[in-house]
Amino acid sequence: MSKKSTSVLEQMVSFKTICLALEVPDRTLRRHMAAGRFPKPDIRIGNRFRWKQSTVEKFLAEAAMRV
């Protein structure tokens, strides 16, 4: 795949993957989402959430700067 294709088809990250990466229970992440302390999913299909990897990385970088 060329670099051009990769930027168009950005990798999507699942709810479960984010919980595992942040080492938090799914309930905690759901509470943060409901309170607006975590970005809304970039896409939702049924009851499945997906975020662009760049969305999560940007959020984490901004959160690190606030600490």
C-alpha positions in Angstrom: 0.0 0.0 0.0 1.3 3.4 -0.8 1.6 6.3 1.7 -1.2 8.1 -0.1 -3.6 5.1 0.5 -2.5 4.8 4.2 -3.4 8.4 4.9 -6.8 8.0 3.3 -7.6 4.8 5.1 -6.5 5.7 8.6 -6.5 2.9 11.2 -9.5 2.8 13.4 -9.3 1.9 17.1 -12.0 0.0 19.0 -13.4 0.7 22.4 -11.8 -2.4 23.8 -8.4 -1.6 22.4 -8.5 1.9 24.0 -9.5 0.4 27.4 -6.6 -2.1 27.2 -4.1 0.6 26.1 -5.1 3.0 28.9 -5.5 0.1 31.4 -8.9 1.2 32.5 -12.2 -0.7 32.9 -14.7 -0.2 30.1 -17.1 1.4 32.6 -14.6 4.1 33.4 -14.1 5.0 29.7 -17.9 5.0 29.3 -18.2 7.5 32.2 -15.5 9.7 30.7 -17.3 9.7 27.4 -20.7 10.5 29.0 -19.1 13.4 30.9 -17.4 14.8 27.8 -13.9 14.0 29.1 -13.1 11.7 26.2 -13.7 12.4 22.5 -16.9 11.0 20.9 -16.3 8.2 18.5 -15.5 9.1 14.9 -17.9 6.3 13.8 -20.5 4.2 15.4 -22.0 1.2 13.8 -24.8 -0.2 15.9 -23.4 -0.4 19.4 -19.7 -0.5 18.3 -17.6 2.5 18.6 -14.5 3.3 16.5 -12.0 6.2 16.8 -9.4 7.3 14.3 -6.0 6.6 15.8 -5.1 10.2 15.3 -8.1 11.3 17.4 -7.0 9.2 20.3 -3.3 10.3 20.0 -4.3 14.0 19.8 -6.5 13.6 22.9 -3.8 11.8 24.9 -1.2 14.5 23.9 -3.5 17.3 25.0 -4.3 15.5 28.2 -0.7 15.0 29.0 -0.1 18.8 28.5 -2.9 19.5 31.1 -1.2 17.4 33.8 
